[in-house]
Amino acid sequence: MSPSSALNRSFSAGSTAARCATGAGSWCPTQRVKRPRQEPGHFTICNAIKQKPATWPRTTRLSSPAWQAPMIAGTPGLQNPQRTLTEPAPKPTYFRSNTTMSDLRRRELLKHSCVLFGLAATGCTGHLASSIPAATAAPWRRAQQIVEGIQAPVITGRDYDIRAFGARPGAGSDSLPAIKNAIAACNAAGGGRVVVPAGLWRLDGPIHLQSDMALHLERGAHIRFSGDREFYKPLVRTRWEGTEVYNYSPMIFGNGLRNVAITGPGIIDGQGAANFLPWRKKQKADKNRLRQMGHDGVPVEQRVFGDGHWLRPQFVQFYNCRQVLIDGPTLIDSPFWVMHLVYCDQAIVRNVTVNSTHINSDGVDPDSSTNVLIENCNFNVGDDGVAIKSGRDQDGWRVGRPSRNIVVRNCEYTGNTGGGMAIGSEMSGGVSDVYVENYKIPRSNHALYFKSNLDRGGNISNIHIRDIQAERAASVIIFTNDYHGYRGGNHPPRFENVSIRNVNCREARVGLHIIGHPRAPVRNIALEDVIIGRAEIPMQIRDIENLSFDNVQINGLTQEVVDIKFTEKPVKLRY
């Protein structure tokens, strides 16, 4: 049998190939060759991935499960958290199309199949659909529609120079009272810009913004926040790692605002490494106590932290705001998450540079937020560059607000210890309709990072990613429901309907790490033009339904998918 005909052989879930579970070095009857010995965590050619030189013909595997996750009424994208691991697993159905490359061009085959998305909408149950739903046939048109629909704030009125209110530059004087007075005058006049001119300005406490105003930092302006915890009182209602709480105020904070902005090329300095990072060594008891409160449904008004507690405040947070803009500043040395958008709608983050390389310094976190544009930003951080979230476990279900309609484009991640582009791990409210393009990730722990655990519930769906340029990564594409912090719950999350195309990475320890759960397999993942030059472990794949490869090359070999469940124990990754 020629290599080409062997590669176009049709396999089904009940075929000899799918049933073959022989050990290393044993005979594989379907391929007529002796199975090579495999290293732990690698896949055998017979029952997982067929590899062939990139010049051989390619085929596409099509399959469709006949079951979908139950949903909570009125909450799009939110998986029913009451379904537990003890329920019987749905049995998927599989098929393989008899269409070959001579009958239909490869790209047209993908276009007309139901493998990618919209199975419930099309009623596709094991046959070729005439077309996929319109929302997924042209996802990037939808991304442009989202961008065009986002309303940027419009700030009118005059400028309020903080020097006119008594601010004096230099580390020896607290300029916060002057900024507060300038904001009050701006607000009383109906809006305008509070202007911070060039110079170093010490602030002994947080800036609380108002609607219809912009905090504008001129070139050469440098705001530096002090580290005394007493300065960040009174406590404010916020969300800390996905659970609502009363905690110290973020350094720049807005609650319930509309038409608000932070603009200009100045520097905002949180002095986080010296003043707040030491809190992390003492925060474990408080973190666990807060999570237990969320699990038990303790009223938020009773979740009061602050004195005697060690939950670090966020750097910049907009909470329940609309028409938000952050444009131009450089944010350095954050105490915790850098830009945190909680319950926001119509938000733009652009032209922002972040330099904060210690742990938990996520660049920007849209958290239960909708209609968000993140563009032209550079994230030199010690955690994830962009991390989309929607609440944690029971508290996330209680709030029930997903993150959706989010566009990330033309950004660069220059950290090396987190994920360049992440979704999760706090995603219990659901994440959907995310579009990421033209993202440079020279060095990262995980380039594209989908993370959760079995406490979370929730659903990550309709994610479209393209044009990712990476150099080195521990893993290039990772889906995991084994993220740390698991508390023993029985609410597996769902990852489904994800397309990733045009990804290039020079080298990685693991190329693809896609691990679902028997009760919640990863579903409907389409990878196209994914080129990984060198990977110590090409793939770790288990508990997945409907995986489609189109020109996926690792170590110079084009990878092919066959219709089976993968059961090999993967190598543990560092999260």
Residue pairs with C-beta under 8 A, 6 or more apart in sequence:
1 32
3 52
3 56
4 56
4 57
6 31
7 50
7 52
7 56
7 57
7 59
7 560
8 57
8 59
8 100
9 30
10 96
10 98
11 17
11 18
11 30
11 96
11 562
11 563
11 564
12 18
12 94
12 95
12 96
12 563
13 94
13 563
13 564
13 565
15 30
15 563
16 29
16 30
17 30
17 31
17 46
17 47
17 562
17 564
18 47
18 562
18 563
18 564
20 28
20 29
20 30
20 46
20 47
21 47
22 28
22 35
22 46
24 35
24 36
24 37
24 38
24 44
25 34
25 35
25 36
25 37
26 34
26 35
27 34
27 35
28 34
28 35
28 45
28 46
30 46
31 45
31 46
35 44
35 45
35 46
36 44
36 45
38 44
40 569
40 571
41 537
41 540
41 568
41 569
41 570
41 571
42 537
42 538
42 568
43 49
43 538
43 539
43 540
43 541
43 566
43 568
44 568
45 51
47 562
47 564
47 566
48 539
48 541
48 562
48 564
48 566
48 568
49 538
49 539
49 541
49 559
49 560
49 561
49 562
50 559
50 560
50 562
51 538
51 557
51 558
51 559
51 560
52 557
52 558
52 560
53 556
53 557
53 558
54 553
54 556
54 557
54 558
56 558
57 101
58 101
58 106
58 550
58 551
58 558
58 560
59 100
59 101
59 560
60 97
60 106
60 109
60 110
60 113
60 115
60 548
60 549
60 550
61 96
61 115
61 547
61 548
61 549
61 560
61 561
61 562
61 563
62 95
62 96
62 97
62 109
62 113
62 114
62 115
62 128
62 548
63 92
63 93
63 94
63 95
63 96
63 115
63 126
63 545
63 546
63 563
64 93
64 94
64 95
64 114
64 115
64 119
64 124
64 125
64 126
64 127
64 546
65 90
65 92
65 93
65 119
65 523
65 545
65 546
66 90
66 92
66 93
66 125
66 126
67 90
67 91
67 92
68 119
68 120
69 79
69 80
69 83
69 459
69 494
69 520
70 79
70 80
70 83
71 77
71 78
71 79
71 80
71 459
72 78
72 79
72 80
72 81
72 397
72 400
75 400
75 402
75 429
75 430
76 402
76 404
76 430
76 432
77 402
77 404
77 430
77 431
77 432
77 458
77 459
77 461
78 397
78 400
78 402
78 428
78 429
78 430
78 457
78 458
78 459
79 430
79 457
79 458
79 459
79 491
79 493
79 494
80 457
81 394
81 397
81 428
81 457
81 458
81 491
83 491
84 490
84 491
85 454
85 490
85 492
85 517
85 519
86 490
87 519
89 518
89 519
92 521
92 545
93 125
93 126
94 126
94 563
95 126
95 127
95 563
96 563
97 109
97 113
97 128
99 109
99 128
104 112
106 550
107 550
110 116
110 526
110 528
110 548
110 550
111 131
111 132
111 137
112 128
112 129
112 130
112 131
112 132
113 128
113 129
113 132
113 548
114 122
114 124
114 127
114 128
114 129
114 132
115 524
115 526
115 546
115 548
116 132
116 136
116 497
116 499
116 524
116 526
116 548
117 132
117 133
117 135
117 136
117 462
117 497
117 499
117 524
118 124
118 132
118 133
118 135
118 136
118 497
119 125
119 524
121 133
122 129
122 132
122 133
131 137
135 142
135 462
136 462
136 497
136 499
139 435
139 462
139 464
139 499
140 435
140 437
140 464
140 466
142 433
142 435
143 407
143 435
143 437
143 464
146 371
146 373
146 405
146 406
146 407
146 433
146 435
147 373
147 407
149 371
150 346
150 347
150 348
150 371
150 372
150 373
151 323
151 346
152 323
152 325
152 346
152 348
153 214
153 259
153 260
153 261
153 323
153 324
153 325
154 259
155 191
155 192
155 193
155 212
155 213
155 214
155 259
155 261
156 191
156 192
156 212
157 186
157 189
157 190
157 191
157 192
157 193
157 212
158 189
158 192
158 193
159 192
159 193
159 194
159 195
159 216
160 182
160 183
160 185
160 186
160 192
160 193
160 194
160 195
161 182
161 195
161 197
162 175
162 178
162 179
162 182
162 194
162 195
162 196
162 197
162 201
163 178
163 197
164 182
165 177
165 178
165 179
165 181
165 182
165 185
166 177
166 178
166 181
167 173
167 175
167 178
167 179
167 201
168 175
169 175
169 199
169 200
169 201
170 199
170 200
170 202
171 200
171 202
171 224
172 202
173 202
174 202
174 203
174 204
174 226
175 201
175 202
175 203
176 203
176 204
176 205
176 207
179 194
179 196
179 203
179 207
180 207
180 208
182 194
183 194
183 207
183 208
183 209
183 210
183 213
186 192
186 193
186 194
186 210
186 213
187 210
187 211
187 212
187 213
190 212
191 211
191 212
191 213
191 259
192 212
192 213
192 214
193 213
193 214
193 215
193 216
193 263
194 213
194 214
194 215
194 216
195 216
195 218
196 215
196 216
196 217
196 218
196 221
196 223
196 264
196 266
197 218
197 220
197 221
198 218
198 219
198 220
198 221
198 266
199 220
199 221
199 222
200 222
200 224
201 221
201 222
201 223
201 224
202 224
202 226
203 223
203 224
203 225
203 226
204 226
204 228
204 231
205 225
205 226
205 231
205 232
205 249
206 225
206 231
206 232
206 249
206 250
206 251
206 252
206 253
206 313
207 215
207 251
207 252
207 253
208 249
208 253
208 254
208 255
209 215
209 252
209 253
209 254
209 257
209 260
209 262
210 254
210 257
210 260
211 257
211 258
211 259
211 260
212 258
212 259
212 260
213 260
213 261
214 260
214 261
214 262
214 263
214 325
215 252
215 261
215 262
215 263
216 262
216 263
216 264
217 223
217 262
217 263
217 264
217 265
217 266
217 267
217 268
217 328
217 329
218 264
218 265
218 266
219 264
219 265
219 266
220 266
221 264
221 266
221 267
222 266
222 267
222 269
223 266
223 267
223 268
223 269
224 269
224 271
225 251
225 268
225 269
225 270
225 271
226 271
226 275
227 271
227 274
227 275
227 276
229 248
232 248
232 249
232 251
232 313
233 248
233 249
233 306
234 249
235 246
235 247
235 248
235 249
235 304
235 305
235 306
236 246
236 247
236 248
236 249
236 250
236 253
236 255
236 319
237 244
237 245
237 246
237 255
237 300
237 319
238 244
238 245
238 246
238 247
238 250
238 313
238 314
238 317
238 319
238 342
239 245
239 319
239 340
239 342
239 367
239 368
239 391
240 247
240 290
240 311
241 287
241 392
241 426
242 294
242 367
242 389
242 390
242 391
242 392
242 393
242 395
242 396
242 426
242 428
243 290
243 291
243 293
243 294
243 303
243 391
243 392
243 393
243 395
244 294
244 300
244 303
244 395
244 399
245 290
245 293
245 300
245 303
245 304
245 305
245 311
246 300
246 301
246 303
246 304
246 305
246 306
247 305
247 306
247 309
247 311
247 313
248 305
248 306
248 311
248 312
248 313
249 313
250 313
250 314
250 315
250 316
250 317
250 340
251 268
251 270
251 313
251 314
251 315
251 316
251 335
252 262
252 268
252 315
252 316
252 317
253 316
253 317
253 318
253 319
254 260
254 317
254 318
254 319
254 321
254 324
255 319
255 320
255 321
256 319
256 320
256 321
257 318
257 321
257 322
257 324
258 321
258 322
258 323
259 322
259 323
260 318
260 321
260 323
260 324
260 325
261 324
261 325
261 326
261 327
262 316
262 325
262 326
262 327
262 329
263 325
263 326
263 327
263 328
263 329
264 328
264 329
265 328
265 329
265 330
266 329
266 330
267 329
267 330
267 331
267 332
268 315
268 316
268 329
268 330
268 331
268 332
269 332
269 333
270 276
270 315
270 331
270 332
270 333
270 334
270 335
270 356
271 333
271 335
272 312
272 315
272 333
272 334
272 335
272 336
272 356
272 358
272 361
273 333
273 358
275 335
276 312
276 313
276 335
276 336
277 312
277 335
277 358
277 359
279 310
279 311
279 312
280 310
280 312
280 359
280 360
282 310
283 310
283 311
283 312
286 305
286 309
286 310
286 311
287 311
290 303
290 305
290 311
291 392
291 393
291 485
291 487
293 302
293 303
294 303
294 392
294 393
294 394
294 395
295 393
295 394
295 395
295 487
296 394
297 394
297 398
305 311
312 335
312 336
312 360
313 335
313 336
314 334
314 335
314 336
314 337
314 338
314 340
315 331
315 334
315 335
315 336
315 337
315 338
315 339
315 340
315 356
316 326
316 331
316 338
316 339
316 340
317 337
317 339
317 340
317 341
317 342
318 324
318 340
318 341
318 342
318 344
318 347
319 342
319 343
319 344
320 342
320 343
320 344
321 341
321 343
321 344
321 347
322 344
322 345
322 346
323 346
323 347
324 341
324 344
324 346
324 347
324 348
325 347
325 348
325 350
326 339
326 348
326 349
326 350
326 352
327 348
327 349
327 350
327 351
327 352
328 350
328 351
328 352
329 352
329 353
330 352
330 353
330 354
330 355
331 338
331 339
331 352
331 353
331 354
331 355
331 356
332 354
332 355
332 356
333 355
333 356
334 354
334 356
334 361
336 360
336 361
337 360
337 361
337 362
337 365
338 354
338 356
338 361
338 362
338 363
338 364
338 381
339 349
339 352
339 354
339 363
339 364
339 365
340 364
340 365
340 367
341 347
341 349
341 364
341 365
341 366
341 367
341 369
341 372
342 367
342 368
342 369
343 367
343 368
343 369
343 401
344 366
344 369
344 370
344 372
345 369
345 370
345 371
346 371
347 366
347 369
347 371
347 372
347 373
348 372
348 373
348 374
348 375
349 364
349 372
349 373
349 374
349 375
349 377
350 373
350 374
350 375
350 376
350 377
351 375
351 376
351 377
352 364
352 377
352 378
353 377
353 378
353 380
354 361
354 363
354 364
354 377
354 378
354 379
354 380
354 381
355 380
355 381
356 380
356 381
356 382
357 380
357 381
357 382
357 415
358 382
359 382
359 383
359 417
360 382
360 383
361 381
361 382
361 383
362 381
362 383
362 384
362 385
362 386
362 387
362 418
363 377
363 379
363 381
363 383
363 384
363 385
363 386
363 387
363 413
364 374
364 377
364 379
364 385
364 386
364 387
365 386
365 387
365 388
365 389
366 372
366 374
366 386
366 388
366 389
366 403
366 406
367 388
367 389
367 390
367 391
367 403
367 426
368 389
368 390
368 391
368 399
368 401
368 402
368 403
368 429
369 403
369 406
370 402
370 403
370 404
370 405
370 406
371 405
371 406
372 403
372 405
372 406
372 407
373 406
373 407
373 409
374 386
374 406
374 407
374 408
374 409
374 411
375 407
375 408
375 409
375 410
375 411
376 410
376 411
377 411
377 412
378 411
378 412
378 414
379 385
379 386
379 411
379 412
379 413
379 414
379 415
380 414
380 415
381 413
381 415
381 418
382 415
382 417
382 418
383 415
383 417
383 418
384 418
384 419
384 420
384 421
384 422
384 449
385 411
385 413
385 415
385 418
385 419
385 420
385 421
385 422
385 441
386 408
386 411
386 420
386 421
386 422
386 436
387 419
387 422
387 423
387 424
388 403
388 406
388 422
388 423
388 424
388 427
388 431
388 434
389 403
389 423
389 424
389 425
389 426
389 427
389 431
390 396
390 401
390 402
390 403
390 426
390 427
390 428
390 429
390 430
390 431
390 458
391 397
391 399
391 401
391 426
391 427
391 428
391 429
392 426
392 428
392 456
393 428
393 455
393 456
393 457
393 487
393 489
393 491
394 428
395 428
396 426
396 427
396 428
396 429
396 456
396 457
396 458
397 428
397 429
397 457
399 429
400 429
401 429
402 429
402 430
402 431
402 432
403 427
403 429
403 430
403 431
403 432
403 434
404 430
404 431
404 432
404 433
404 434
405 433
406 433
406 434
406 435
407 434
407 435
407 436
408 421
408 434
408 435
408 436
408 437
408 439
409 435
409 436
409 437
409 438
409 439
410 437
410 438
410 439
411 438
411 439
411 440
412 439
412 440
412 441
412 442
413 420
413 421
413 439
413 440
413 441
413 442
413 444
414 442
414 443
415 443
415 444
416 443
416 444
416 445
417 445
418 444
418 445
418 446
418 449
419 444
419 445
419 446
419 447
419 448
419 449
419 451
420 439
420 441
420 444
420 446
420 447
420 448
420 449
420 468
420 470
421 436
421 439
421 441
421 447
421 448
421 449
421 465
421 468
422 446
422 449
422 450
422 451
423 431
423 434
423 449
423 450
423 451
423 460
423 463
424 431
424 449
424 450
424 451
424 452
424 456
424 460
424 483
424 493
425 451
425 452
425 453
425 456
425 483
425 485
426 456
427 452
427 456
427 458
427 460
427 493
428 456
428 457
428 458
428 493
429 458
430 458
430 459
430 460
430 461
431 458
431 459
431 460
431 461
431 463
432 459
432 460
432 461
432 462
432 463
433 462
434 462
434 463
434 464
435 464
435 465
436 463
436 464
436 465
436 466
436 468
437 465
437 466
437 467
438 466
438 467
439 467
439 468
439 469
440 469
440 470
441 447
441 468
441 469
441 470
441 471
441 473
442 470
442 471
442 472
443 471
443 472
443 473
444 470
444 472
444 473
444 474
445 473
445 474
445 475
445 574
446 473
446 474
446 475
446 476
446 478
446 573
447 468
447 470
447 473
447 475
447 476
447 477
447 503
447 505
448 465
448 468
448 476
448 477
448 478
448 500
448 503
449 478
450 460
450 463
450 478
450 479
450 480
450 495
450 498
451 478
451 480
451 483
451 575
452 458
452 460
452 480
452 481
452 483
452 493
452 495
453 481
453 482
453 483
453 484
453 485
453 486
453 493
454 481
454 482
454 486
454 489
454 490
454 491
454 492
454 493
454 517
455 485
455 486
455 487
455 488
455 489
455 491
456 481
456 489
456 491
456 492
456 493
457 491
457 492
457 493
458 493
458 494
459 493
459 494
459 496
460 493
460 494
460 495
460 496
460 498
461 494
461 495
461 496
461 497
461 498
462 497
463 497
463 498
463 499
464 498
464 499
465 498
465 499
465 500
465 501
465 503
466 499
466 500
466 501
466 502
467 501
467 502
468 500
468 502
468 503
468 504
469 504
470 476
470 503
470 504
470 505
470 506
470 508
471 505
471 506
471 507
472 505
472 506
472 507
472 508
473 505
473 508
473 509
474 508
474 509
474 510
474 573
474 574
475 508
475 509
475 510
475 511
475 512
475 513
475 573
476 503
476 505
476 508
476 510
476 511
476 512
476 530
476 532
476 535
477 500
477 503
477 511
477 512
477 513
477 514
477 527
477 530
478 510
478 512
478 513
478 514
478 573
479 495
479 513
479 514
479 515
479 516
479 522
479 525
480 513
480 515
480 573
480 575
481 492
481 493
481 495
481 515
481 516
481 517
481 520
482 515
482 575
483 575
484 575
492 517
492 519
492 520
493 520
494 520
494 523
495 516
495 522
495 523
495 525
496 522
496 523
496 524
497 523
497 524
498 524
498 525
498 526
499 525
499 526
499 528
500 525
500 526
500 527
500 528
500 530
501 526
501 527
501 528
501 529
501 530
502 528
502 529
502 530
503 527
503 529
503 530
503 531
503 532
504 531
504 532
505 511
505 531
505 532
505 533
506 533
506 534
507 532
507 533
507 534
507 535
508 532
508 534
508 535
508 536
509 535
509 536
509 537
510 535
510 536
510 537
510 539
510 540
510 571
510 573
511 532
511 535
511 537
511 538
511 539
511 554
512 527
512 530
512 538
512 539
512 540
512 541
512 552
512 554
513 539
513 540
513 541
513 570
513 573
514 522
514 525
514 539
514 540
514 541
514 542
514 544
514 547
515 522
515 540
515 541
515 542
515 543
515 570
516 522
516 523
516 542
516 543
516 544
517 543
518 543
520 543
521 543
521 544
521 545
522 543
522 544
522 545
522 547
523 544
523 545
523 546
524 545
524 546
525 544
525 546
525 547
525 548
526 548
526 550
527 547
527 548
527 549
527 550
527 552
528 549
528 550
528 551
528 552
529 550
529 551
529 552
530 551
530 552
530 553
531 551
531 553
532 538
532 553
532 554
532 555
533 555
533 556
534 555
535 554
535 555
537 571
538 554
538 555
538 557
538 559
539 554
539 559
540 568
540 570
540 571
541 547
541 566
542 565
542 566
542 567
542 568
542 570
543 565
543 566
544 565
544 566
547 561
548 561
549 559
549 560
549 561
551 558
552 558
552 559
553 559
